[in-house]
Amino acid sequence: MGVTKTQNFTQEQNQVATYAKALAHPARVAILQYLLKKQTCICGDLVEELPLAQATVSQHLKELKAIGLIKGTVEGTSVCYCIDQHKWEEVRDVLLNLFSSPIACQDSCC
């Protein structure tokens, strides 16, 4: 979606699209699932947990951090990543709102 085109949509529509784009890669989903499974900040190298190169993992972490789903803090020579609980709940609520909307089309029209 071009920068100039986003003005034609509501803030909510742009927000849903931003979240969906951030979640639209299986590597990012895997990173989030790993962080959720561990239920703690991960200070080690995520590359050891994923079948991806360091540069690729870093790029996906950057995308997740850009929308605020994860936080990263520097501890010594490593970066610790964890889920931002407040943002996680916000994203969940926005997507649940979209998917809980009633479906207007019934079987007769589809």
Residue pairs with C-beta under 8 A, 6 or more apart in sequence:
1 17
6 14
9 17
12 94
15 94
16 94
16 95
16 98
18 67
19 67
19 91
19 94
19 95
20 95
22 28
22 63
22 64
22 66
22 67
22 69
23 29
23 32
25 60
25 63
27 50
27 52
27 56
27 57
27 60
28 60
28 63
28 64
30 50
31 46
31 50
31 57
31 60
31 61
31 64
31 70
32 64
32 69
32 70
32 83
34 42
34 46
34 49
34 50
35 42
35 70
35 81
35 82
35 83
36 83
40 82
41 73
41 80
41 81
41 82
42 80
42 81
42 82
43 75
43 78
43 79
43 80
44 78
45 54
45 78
46 57
46 61
46 81
47 53
47 54
47 57
50 57
52 60
61 70
61 72
61 81
64 70
65 71
65 72
65 81
67 87
67 91
68 84
68 87
69 83
69 84
69 87
69 88
69 91
70 81
70 82
70 83
70 84
71 81
71 82
71 83
71 84
72 79
72 80
72 81
73 79
73 80
74 80
